[in-house]
């Protein structure tokens, strides 16, 4: 059995999000004493034996995910993001309506997310 060391993910715990042919998508996170921190998203390519890491703010933890063609949809902190072309783009927020039921709202202004550079 062969074990490889990848510095891109060595300091992080991982959860597998999606496996497709020679690519594995991973969520990176670290458990602190009082909370969990996001390390973003990583893509392992077994054919090329490489890792690529895509950063998220430390409080943006990945929840549910779905894959559609070349796009990865991620539920992160009550928002839905699409990851495509090496960038995260928020597309929906999930918040209660006046009856307390979940409602989806399209995000129109990226400025609501500050100056963080989404992606690599």
HUHUGI-V147316 format. One record per residue. D_CENTER is the distance of its C-alpha to the mean C-alpha in Angstrom with 2 decimals. Layout:
D_CENTER
D_CENTER
//
This chain:
29.94
28.01
25.29
23.31
21.96
18.89
18.86
15.25
14.16
17.56
16.93
13.84
13.67
11.48
10.74
11.01
8.92
11.34
14.53
16.54
19.76
19.16
15.34
12.94
9.13
8.18
6.07
8.19
10.13
13.79
16.30
18.79
22.13
21.25
17.50
14.15
12.17
8.57
8.69
5.32
4.67
8.21
10.53
13.92
16.84
19.74
22.24
21.88
20.88
18.22
14.78
12.71
10.14
7.93
8.21
7.11
10.12
11.08
11.43
8.03
7.18
5.03
8.18
9.56
8.49
11.06
12.05
14.87
16.62
14.59
11.89
8.68
8.53
6.00
8.03
7.23
10.64
12.87
11.39
10.19
8.26
9.09
7.80
11.28
13.64
11.22
10.29
8.11
10.79
11.24
13.78
14.77
15.41
16.61
19.71
23.05
25.94
29.48
29.99
26.96
25.16
21.55
21.67
19.29
19.83
18.88
17.67
20.35
20.05
17.17
19.47
18.45
15.34
17.59
17.82
14.43
13.74
10.35
9.48
11.79
//
